[in-house]
Amino acid sequence: MSSTFMVASHAANKGAKPDPVFAVSKAATDAIAAIGKEKVVNASIGAIYDEEEQFASFPAVQNYFKQISPEELMNYAPIGGLPDFLQAAIDVTFQGNFPENSFARAVATPGGTGAIRHLFFNYLEQGQKALIPDWSWGNYRTIAHEHQRDIDTYMLFDENNRFNINSLKEKTGALLKVQDRVVVVFNTPAHNPTGHSVTDADWVQIIDFMKECAQDQQKKIILLLDIAYIEFAGEPEETRKFFRLFHDLPQNILVTIAFSMSKSFLIYGMRSGALIGLSSSQEVVNELSQVNIASNRGVWSNGTRGAQRLLADVWKNPQLKEAIDQERAAYRQLMAKRAGIFMEEAQEVGLNTFPYHSGFFITIPAANSAEATQKLTQDHIYALALNKGIRIAICGIPTYKIPGIAGKIKKAL
């Protein structure tokens, strides 16, 4: 039964249910306090933990923050972001793979979440729908609803567990029949929650289709690339080649990128990122900058100066960049090792998973996910129940605890 005491009607019952990720994480934390961390597998939250189950960070980043001045660490940043941070965000994103005949601008946001918020609010009318994959980060829906926008979904995988281009085409076309614009979200590479990455061949098909849609000059096509996990998807020069495909786009196609420092620098709580706009039109990206800087002022004013200064200085200092790159590569290899053990055992016990390429998470399709994850807690394994699956945060499980998890999930199912 719903009840409203003081809030406006649009806020009634908001937050009545706890955030599922943090609820499972709390349950795991409580179990650790009760029986010890050696007996508990916390597979809930998307943060890297080392082999001793300690929160992972980069020593080079820690040392950097210890030596910069208080002014650069704690003072206000410009509303739109430090200019050298904005350029560094663009340079770090593309790293030599900037598409021909294109323009780019960036606006600082509090993590990729802030970029997604701006996209949904400023590029959709109230009540219109963004299009996201059916397997996706749950917070996309929360952000849309917070701003009186809605969500539709396309099927991420076809019957062969390949990218479902037909579903994407069908749902995009249907939305464009009832909306003058569409925002289509792609979380790649190293997708949350499956670890899937869209291939270059798939991107060619996607871009060709979006160009077909853009032939109607009255329609506006906005693609949102959420690249939060790109630094843990493989070697930088390989994971970014697909950006070159976005060249010579029609002016009514805008490519936007949610850039995040949370995972790439392991500074989740410092909330630093950027919304990057890519277009064949200078005017379109200038508009993106102008509009979203104004939104910054109206929502959170400005971002975290210390994190912005870190990125700018990393891009200027080859020695600092090399140190962080090496530390990041070590954790990327560690996660690949953990995932390799899990996927090999899953195959051995006949546990069906979605295709995993890289990243923080592995997902097992499961109709009875809530019941199964509850059973797993009897083995002190705490994983996230999705609507149709179980998400394993491989990033936080030490390697010695991986063996046997796949078999226990199979049994629980």
C-alpha positions as CSV (number, residue, x, y, z in Angstrom):
1,M,0.0,0.0,0.0
2,S,1.5,3.3,-1.0
3,S,1.4,6.5,1.1
4,T,2.7,10.0,0.6
5,F,3.3,12.4,3.5
6,M,5.1,15.5,2.2
7,V,6.8,14.8,-1.1
8,A,5.4,15.8,-4.5
9,S,3.4,13.2,-6.4
10,H,6.3,12.4,-8.8
11,A,8.5,11.4,-5.8
12,A,6.0,9.2,-4.1
13,N,7.5,5.9,-2.9
14,K,10.9,6.7,-4.5
15,G,13.6,4.6,-2.8
16,A,11.1,2.2,-1.2
17,K,13.3,-0.7,-2.2
18,P,17.0,-0.6,-1.4
19,D,19.5,-0.5,-4.2
20,P,20.0,-4.3,-5.0
21,V,23.8,-4.1,-5.5
22,F,24.5,-2.4,-2.2
23,A,21.9,-4.5,-0.4
24,V,23.8,-7.7,-1.4
25,S,27.1,-6.1,-0.6
26,K,25.9,-5.2,2.9
27,A,24.7,-8.8,3.4
28,A,28.1,-10.1,2.4
29,T,29.8,-7.6,4.8
30,D,27.5,-8.7,7.6
31,A,28.4,-12.4,6.9
32,I,32.1,-11.5,6.9
33,A,31.7,-9.9,10.3
34,A,29.9,-13.0,11.6
35,I,32.0,-15.8,10.3
36,G,35.2,-14.3,8.8
37,K,36.1,-13.2,5.3
38,E,37.9,-16.5,4.5
39,K,34.5,-18.3,4.4
40,V,32.6,-15.6,2.4
41,V,32.6,-14.9,-1.3
42,N,31.5,-11.3,-2.0
43,A,30.6,-11.4,-5.7
44,S,28.4,-8.3,-5.5
45,I,30.0,-5.0,-6.2
46,G,31.9,-3.6,-9.1
47,A,35.2,-2.7,-7.5
48,I,38.5,-4.4,-7.8
49,Y,39.9,-6.1,-4.7
50,D,43.3,-7.6,-4.5
51,E,44.3,-11.2,-3.6
52,E,44.2,-10.3,0.1
53,E,40.6,-9.0,-0.4
54,Q,41.7,-5.4,0.2
55,F,40.4,-2.5,-1.7
56,A,42.7,-2.1,-4.7
57,S,44.2,1.2,-5.7
58,F,47.2,2.3,-7.8
59,P,50.2,3.3,-5.7
60,A,51.2,5.9,-8.3
61,V,47.7,7.6,-7.9
62,Q,48.0,7.5,-4.1
63,N,51.5,9.2,-4.3
64,Y,50.2,11.8,-6.8
65,F,47.4,12.9,-4.4
66,K,49.9,13.1,-1.5
67,Q,52.1,15.6,-3.3
68,I,49.8,18.0,-5.1
69,S,48.9,21.3,-3.5
70,P,45.7,21.8,-1.4
71,E,44.5,24.3,-4.0
72,E,44.7,21.8,-6.8
73,L,43.2,19.0,-4.7
74,M,40.3,20.8,-3.0
75,N,39.6,24.1,-4.7
76,Y,36.7,24.7,-7.1
77,A,37.1,23.6,-10.7
78,P,35.5,25.6,-13.5
79,I,31.8,24.7,-14.1
80,G,32.6,22.9,-17.3
81,G,35.9,21.4,-16.1
82,L,39.5,22.3,-16.2
83,P,40.4,23.0,-19.8
84,D,43.4,20.7,-19.8
85,F,41.3,17.9,-18.2
86,L,38.7,18.3,-21.0
87,Q,41.3,17.9,-23.7
88,A,42.9,15.0,-21.8
89,A,39.6,13.2,-21.5
90,I,39.2,13.4,-25.3
91,D,42.8,12.3,-25.9
92,V,42.6,9.4,-23.5
93,T,39.4,8.3,-25.0
94,F,40.6,8.1,-28.6
95,Q,44.4,7.6,-28.2
96,G,45.1,8.0,-31.9
97,N,41.8,6.6,-33.2
98,F,39.9,9.9,-33.7
99,P,37.6,9.5,-36.7
100,E,38.2,11.6,-39.8
101,N,36.2,14.7,-40.6
102,S,34.9,14.9,-37.0
103,F,34.8,17.4,-34.2
104,A,34.7,16.7,-30.4
105,R,34.0,18.7,-27.2
106,A,33.8,17.5,-23.6
107,V,32.1,18.6,-20.4
108,A,33.2,17.5,-17.0
109,T,30.6,15.3,-15.1
110,P,30.7,13.4,-11.8
111,G,31.6,10.1,-13.3
112,G,29.9,8.4,-16.3
113,T,26.7,8.6,-14.3
114,G,26.6,12.4,-14.7
115,A,27.2,12.1,-18.5
116,I,24.3,9.7,-18.8
117,R,22.1,12.0,-16.8
118,H,22.8,14.9,-19.1
119,L,22.2,12.8,-22.2
120,F,18.8,11.5,-21.1
121,F,17.7,14.9,-19.8
122,N,19.0,17.2,-22.6
123,Y,18.5,15.0,-25.6
124,L,15.1,13.5,-24.9
125,E,11.8,15.3,-24.4
126,Q,9.9,14.6,-21.1
127,G,8.2,11.2,-21.4
128,Q,10.3,10.0,-24.4
129,K,12.2,6.7,-24.2
130,A,15.9,5.9,-24.4
131,L,16.8,2.5,-25.9
132,I,19.0,0.3,-23.8
133,P,19.9,-3.5,-24.0
134,D,17.8,-5.9,-22.1
135,W,20.9,-6.9,-20.2
136,S,22.2,-3.7,-18.8
137,W,23.3,-1.7,-15.8
138,G,20.1,-1.2,-13.7
139,N,20.9,2.5,-13.0
140,Y,20.1,3.5,-16.6
141,R,16.4,3.0,-15.8
142,T,16.8,4.8,-12.5
143,I,18.4,7.9,-14.1
144,A,15.7,8.0,-16.8
145,H,12.9,7.8,-14.4
146,E,14.5,10.4,-12.1
147,H,14.1,12.9,-14.9
148,Q,10.7,11.9,-16.2
149,R,12.1,10.0,-19.2
150,D,11.4,6.3,-19.9
151,I,13.2,3.2,-21.2
152,D,12.7,0.7,-23.9
153,T,14.9,-2.3,-24.5
154,Y,16.4,-4.3,-27.4
155,M,17.6,-7.8,-27.1
156,L,21.4,-7.8,-26.7
157,F,21.9,-11.4,-27.8
158,D,20.3,-13.5,-30.5
159,E,19.7,-17.3,-30.2
160,N,23.5,-17.9,-31.0
161,N,24.6,-15.4,-28.3
162,R,25.8,-12.9,-30.9
163,F,24.9,-9.2,-30.9
164,N,21.3,-9.0,-31.9
165,I,21.4,-6.4,-34.7
166,N,17.8,-7.3,-35.8
167,S,16.4,-6.5,-32.4
168,L,18.3,-3.2,-32.3
169,K,16.9,-2.3,-35.8
170,E,13.4,-3.3,-34.9
171,K,13.2,-1.3,-31.6
172,T,15.0,1.7,-33.0
173,G,12.7,1.9,-36.0
174,A,9.6,1.5,-33.7
175,L,10.8,4.4,-31.5
176,L,11.5,6.7,-34.4
177,K,7.9,6.2,-35.6
178,V,6.6,7.8,-32.4
179,Q,9.5,10.1,-31.4
180,D,11.5,12.7,-33.4
181,R,14.7,11.5,-31.7
182,V,16.2,8.4,-30.2
183,V,19.0,7.9,-27.7
184,V,20.5,4.4,-28.1
185,V,22.8,3.2,-25.4
186,F,25.8,0.8,-25.9
187,N,27.8,-0.3,-22.9
188,T,31.0,-1.6,-24.6
189,P,33.7,-2.8,-24.4
190,A,33.5,-5.1,-21.3
191,H,29.8,-4.7,-20.9
192,N,28.1,-4.6,-17.4
193,P,26.8,-7.2,-16.6
194,T,28.0,-9.8,-19.1
195,G,31.6,-8.9,-20.1
196,H,30.5,-8.8,-23.8
197,S,32.1,-6.4,-26.3
198,V,30.5,-5.3,-29.6
199,T,32.8,-6.3,-32.5
200,D,34.0,-4.0,-35.3
201,A,31.9,-6.0,-37.7
202,D,28.8,-5.4,-35.6
203,W,29.7,-1.7,-35.4
204,V,29.7,-1.5,-39.2
205,Q,26.2,-2.9,-39.3
206,I,25.0,-0.6,-36.5
207,I,26.5,2.6,-38.1
208,D,25.1,1.7,-41.6
209,F,21.7,1.2,-40.1
210,M,21.8,4.5,-38.1
211,K,22.8,6.3,-41.3
212,E,19.7,4.9,-43.0
213,C,17.6,6.2,-40.2
214,A,19.3,9.6,-40.5
215,Q,18.2,9.9,-44.1
216,D,15.0,11.4,-42.6
217,Q,16.4,14.8,-41.8
218,Q,13.6,15.4,-39.2
219,K,14.9,12.6,-37.0
220,K,17.8,13.1,-34.5
221,I,19.9,10.0,-33.8
222,I,22.0,10.1,-30.6
223,L,24.3,7.2,-29.7
224,L,25.6,6.9,-26.2
225,L,28.8,4.8,-25.7
226,D,29.3,4.0,-22.1
227,I,33.0,3.1,-22.0
228,A,33.3,2.8,-18.2
229,Y,35.3,-0.4,-18.4
230,I,37.4,0.2,-21.5
231,E,40.7,0.2,-19.7
232,F,40.1,-3.3,-18.5
233,A,39.0,-4.6,-21.9
234,G,42.4,-5.3,-23.4
235,E,45.3,-3.3,-24.8
236,P,44.4,0.3,-25.3
237,E,45.4,0.4,-29.0
238,E,43.1,-2.6,-29.7
239,T,40.1,-1.6,-27.7
240,R,39.8,1.8,-29.3
241,K,40.0,1.0,-33.0
242,F,36.3,1.0,-33.4
243,F,36.2,4.7,-32.9
244,R,37.6,5.2,-36.3
245,L,34.4,3.9,-37.8
246,F,32.4,7.0,-36.7
247,H,33.7,9.1,-39.6
248,D,31.8,11.4,-41.9
249,L,28.5,10.9,-40.1
250,P,25.4,12.8,-41.1
251,Q,24.9,16.0,-39.1
252,N,21.7,14.6,-37.4
253,I,23.7,11.7,-35.9
254,L,25.5,12.7,-32.6
255,V,27.9,10.2,-31.0
256,T,28.3,10.8,-27.3
257,I,30.7,9.0,-24.9
258,A,30.3,8.6,-21.2
259,F,33.9,8.8,-20.0
260,S,34.7,7.7,-16.5
261,M,37.7,7.8,-14.2
262,S,36.1,5.6,-11.6
263,K,37.3,2.2,-12.9
264,S,40.3,3.4,-15.0
265,F,42.0,5.0,-12.1
266,L,40.3,3.1,-9.3
267,I,38.9,6.3,-7.8
268,Y,35.2,5.4,-7.8
269,G,34.3,7.7,-4.9
270,M,36.0,10.8,-6.3
271,R,33.3,11.0,-9.0
272,S,35.1,12.3,-12.1
273,G,34.2,11.8,-15.7
274,A,33.1,13.6,-18.8
275,L,30.4,13.7,-21.5
276,I,32.2,13.8,-24.8
277,G,30.3,14.7,-28.0
278,L,31.5,13.6,-31.5
279,S,30.0,15.0,-34.6
280,S,30.7,16.0,-38.2
281,S,29.3,19.4,-37.2
282,Q,31.3,21.9,-35.1
283,E,28.0,23.6,-34.2
284,V,26.5,20.4,-32.8
285,V,29.4,19.7,-30.4
286,N,29.6,23.4,-29.4
287,E,25.9,23.2,-28.5
288,L,26.6,20.1,-26.4
289,S,29.3,22.0,-24.5
290,Q,27.1,25.0,-23.9
291,V,23.9,23.2,-22.9
292,N,25.6,20.7,-20.6
293,I,27.8,23.3,-18.8
294,A,24.5,25.1,-18.0
295,S,23.2,21.8,-16.6
296,N,26.3,21.3,-14.5
297,R,25.5,24.6,-12.8
298,G,21.9,23.7,-12.2
299,V,22.5,20.2,-10.8
300,W,25.9,19.8,-9.1
301,S,27.7,23.1,-10.0
302,N,31.2,21.7,-10.6
303,G,33.2,18.5,-10.3
304,T,36.2,17.3,-8.3
305,R,39.2,19.4,-9.1
306,G,41.8,16.9,-7.7
307,A,40.7,14.1,-10.0
308,Q,40.5,16.4,-13.0
309,R,44.1,17.6,-12.3
310,L,45.2,14.0,-12.0
311,L,44.0,13.1,-15.6
312,A,45.5,16.3,-17.0
313,D,48.9,15.7,-15.4
314,V,48.9,12.0,-16.3
315,W,48.5,12.9,-20.0
316,K,51.4,15.5,-19.7
317,N,53.7,13.3,-17.7
318,P,54.9,10.1,-19.6
319,Q,56.6,8.8,-16.5
320,L,53.5,9.0,-14.4
321,K,51.3,7.6,-17.2
322,E,53.7,4.6,-17.6
323,A,53.6,3.9,-13.9
324,I,49.8,3.9,-13.8
325,D,49.5,1.9,-17.0
326,Q,51.7,-0.8,-15.6
327,E,49.7,-1.0,-12.4
328,R,46.5,-1.1,-14.3
329,A,47.7,-3.8,-16.6
330,A,48.6,-6.0,-13.6
331,Y,45.0,-5.8,-12.4
332,R,43.7,-6.4,-15.9
333,Q,45.7,-9.6,-16.1
334,L,44.6,-10.6,-12.6
335,M,40.9,-10.3,-13.6
336,A,41.5,-12.2,-16.8
337,K,43.1,-15.0,-14.7
338,R,40.1,-15.1,-12.4
339,A,37.6,-15.1,-15.2
340,G,39.6,-17.8,-17.0
341,I,39.3,-20.1,-14.1
342,F,35.6,-19.5,-13.7
343,M,34.8,-19.9,-17.4
344,E,36.8,-23.1,-17.7
345,E,35.0,-24.6,-14.7
346,A,31.6,-23.4,-16.0
347,Q,32.3,-25.3,-19.2
348,E,33.3,-28.4,-17.3
349,V,30.1,-28.5,-15.1
350,G,27.8,-27.4,-18.0
351,L,27.0,-24.0,-16.6
352,N,25.6,-21.8,-19.3
353,T,27.0,-18.2,-19.4
354,F,26.8,-15.3,-21.7
355,P,29.8,-14.7,-23.9
356,Y,32.5,-13.0,-21.7
357,H,35.3,-11.1,-23.4
358,S,36.7,-8.9,-20.6
359,G,35.7,-6.7,-17.7
360,F,34.4,-6.8,-14.1
361,F,31.4,-9.2,-14.5
362,I,30.2,-12.5,-15.7
363,T,26.5,-13.3,-16.1
364,I,24.7,-16.6,-16.0
365,P,21.2,-16.7,-17.5
366,A,18.6,-18.0,-15.0
367,A,14.9,-17.8,-14.8
368,N,14.9,-18.4,-11.1
369,S,17.7,-16.0,-10.2
370,A,16.3,-14.7,-6.9
371,E,15.8,-18.3,-5.6
372,A,19.2,-19.4,-6.8
373,T,21.1,-16.5,-5.3
374,Q,19.3,-17.1,-2.0
375,K,20.5,-20.7,-2.1
376,L,24.0,-19.6,-2.8
377,T,24.1,-17.7,0.5
378,Q,23.9,-21.1,2.2
379,D,27.4,-21.6,0.7
380,H,28.3,-18.0,1.8
381,I,28.4,-16.8,-1.8
382,Y,26.8,-13.4,-2.3
383,A,25.9,-12.6,-6.0
384,L,23.5,-10.2,-7.6
385,A,20.2,-11.5,-8.8
386,L,19.1,-9.9,-12.1
387,N,15.7,-10.2,-13.6
388,K,16.8,-13.1,-15.8
389,G,20.2,-14.0,-14.5
390,I,23.0,-14.0,-11.9
391,R,25.8,-11.5,-12.0
392,I,29.2,-12.5,-10.6
393,A,31.6,-9.6,-9.9
394,I,34.8,-11.4,-10.7
395,C,36.7,-8.2,-10.0
396,G,36.3,-8.5,-6.2
397,I,36.9,-12.3,-5.7
398,P,40.5,-13.4,-4.9
399,T,41.8,-16.1,-7.2
400,Y,42.0,-18.8,-4.5
401,K,38.2,-18.5,-4.0
402,I,37.2,-18.9,-7.6
403,P,37.5,-22.7,-7.9
404,G,34.2,-24.4,-7.1
405,I,31.9,-21.3,-7.6
406,A,30.7,-22.4,-11.0
407,G,29.7,-25.8,-9.7
408,K,27.8,-24.3,-6.7
409,I,25.9,-22.0,-9.0
410,K,25.0,-25.0,-11.3
411,K,23.7,-26.8,-8.2
412,A,21.7,-23.8,-7.0
413,L,20.0,-23.5,-10.3
